[in-house]
Amino acid sequence: MNFYQHTLQRSTSSTGIGLHSGKKINLVLRPAEPDTGIVFKRTDLSGSPLIPGDVYNVVDTHFCTTLAQNNVTVSTVEHLLSALYAMGVDNAIVETDAPEIPIMDGSSAPFLLLLRYAGLARQNKLRQFYIVKREVTIQDNDRFVKIIPASEELSVDFSIAFSHPAIREQRLRFLLSSENYVREISKARTFGFLADMQKLHENGLALGGSLKNAVVMDDFNVINKEGLRFKDEFVRHKILDFVGDLALIGRPVLGHFVVHKSGHDLNNRLFRKFLADSTAWQLVNPQQLNVPEYGNLQSLCPQPPLTVGLSR
Ligand SMILES: [Zn+2]
């Protein structure tokens, strides 16, 4: 367990393509003071307005998560947020010169590489943790998200069910640690269907979406030449997205999630319902937890062989 807040050791930058615009975007990650949280900064607009990463700033969840404050928006934030949360980065400024974060290869692995270059710095302020005190559920027909008290760990049991023959039913129980995340989740790419993508392109949407940043399926098969990175890459990406949505709570959460066929919209509704019910959680300092502190900061930022480039 990582007791203290962390930020980046140094600023680091990258470029990538915007999913919506198809244009090149410059991304800079900068260290930030304790208790800042993850704050997005639109450097393309006058005054470089800020948009805090917060569950209450989510304004749109159609095929990515969009945040807004004072009518300034930033889209496609979830994969970067997922990487930051999984690596235990509490405070950072994320600068982008576009209304979105680059899609990179459709996973969060390129952002992990960026964090590895930035390094992590421990700050002189303790983290506070949300402990789940009682079950909270949100349901929408057969889709649901449930949070259950758990013994001082964060785990997600995610299941999906698609009629598409390349997906079908997939289920994975994931115990969050930075090491597990790097190994099991970070490389899983977003996915979509060729027919939907063609429709979006015709309407001038998702212009950056391509086989370079998504697993794409025709009526029967995955059409990417390289195939899948995992047999069950789809459910792994859903967990990647879930961790990114969870990051918007702003503090580490210790509980067990059971999730079925959920997406960004339902995830966000569950987090809002959870936070609004003060009997469902308790904020605690790490000394109140019965867990050891990490002795070695390196364990927060593991360095496995990452095979994904920083920019394209
Ligand atoms: Zn995603």
Boltz pocket constraint, residues with backbone or C-beta under 6 A from the ligand:
constraints:
  - pocket:
      binder: B
      contacts: [[A, 78], [A, 79], [A, 106], [A, 190], [A, 237], [A, 241]]
      max_distance: 6.0
